[in-house]
Amino acid sequence: MQGEASLTVNTQRLDNQQNGTLYSAADLTLDIPDIRNSGLITGDNGLTLNTASLSNPGKITADTLNVRATTLDGDGLLQGAGALALAGDTLSQGRNGRWLTAGDPLPPGENTEYRRDHAGTESHRAGGQLGEQWFPCWQPVTLLLRQPVS
């Protein structure tokens, strides 16, 4: 599926497990309770995902990526070239998964911690349930979780 202008998709389920591509040359908004992505979901500008469940062994990329998911899991790529924001209750990243941004963070949440690892790579941790709690980033990533950092 491709949109030359802004594209908004509202449905009950998106099943992209056959390595398909969902693309917008402008902004892309997905308001879908159940997203299963093994392919590519991408937008040249902003990409907003509003979902209860996001299973992502694939790639989701945009200049500005906003993900609001009650549950997020998978070994895939979430990349906001300019900015990346993740919000949800249970954010789980597999060993091969990556959450990346090379740009500025979106406004930080209250429950985000930052650190640098031995290689000097910026890394971040937030409260809640994170499968792999540390992940490499070029710039801070905003994690907005409903549970306090302990």
Sequence and secondary structure as in RCSB ss.txt:
>XXXX:A:sequence
MQGEASLTVNTQRLDNQQNGTLYSAADLTLDIPDIRNSGLITGDNGLTLNTASLSNPGKITADTLNVRATTLDGD
GLLQGAGALALAGDTLSQGRNGRWLTAGDPLPPGENTEYRRDHAGTESHRAGGQLGEQWFPCWQPVTLLLRQPVS
>XXXX:A:secstr
 EESS EEEE SEEEETT  EEEESS EEEE SEEEESSEEEEEEEEEEEEEEEE SSEEEEEEEEEEEEEEE S
 EEEEEEEEEEEESEE   TT EEEESS   S  TTEEEEE TT  EEEEESSEESS  EEESS  EEEESS   
